[in-house]
């Protein structure tokens, strides 16, 4: 006996990375209340809790309040404009004849059913091709009436191109081969080792200034709530969030300055930057025109 075991791995964090929040339908009064209640249960500052754990607790408080008061935006699947009940009927008939043909082992009957299936399949393919062509022509006519320089013109002029996966980079010596070689080169170039002998004059000046003027541990002036509020308010709304999936509006609407200020001050006291805040998403963009889109220079 042959058995199959199918398992679905549940990853709760993915819901925040793959969905958008419906900000227009948020209950901000309830959100502010839930955030205040959740933050009040956080560990007190400097009570044996590391800044890593404190930053994680802070994000969890924001996330739990958002889930309770801010709905997730619905992901609408675009309908296929050229699909019709007739195509559905032809496809169903073609599949039914294919199953009948595959289940029959009598040669004479099998040949007859194969011919019927092939005829039905051709009919379905022809109708499908015709429906796509008619839908495309209607789309072009509709858009040209609205804007002669719109999407149909851009497609015909080659100004709209499908996205290309960057698999190679041009280096000073040679080109990388494969995604692994490309990833290693990007990491080594963008995140270089801290080698003072390789500093540019500007970098050398910054290093010298930092070494000479950085105060000792514990000598930093305290961070004020006013400074935190100013930094939070400066965040631009309706922008893509970071890896945690929490947009800046959640900080602006949640009155979190007190707890965030305490976390900032603990970071300064311990001279540590929370590990969760070090996560980021790097996107490499090819800016120069006239270059091969499959190659880039870093």
Secondary structure, DSSP 8 states (H G I E B T S, - for coil): -----------TTHHHHH--B-GGG--HHHHHHHHHHHHHTS--TTSS--HHHHHHHHHHHHHHHHHHHS-B--------TT--HHHHHHHHHHHHHHHHHHH---HHHHHHHHHHHHHHHHHHHHHHHHHHHHHHHHHHHHHHHH-TTSHHHHHHTT-----------B-SS-B--HHHHHHHHHHHHHS----GGG--HHHHHHHHHHHHH---TT-S----HHHHHHHHHTS-SS----TT---THHHHHTT-HHHHHHHHHHHHHHT---GGGG----------TTS-TT----
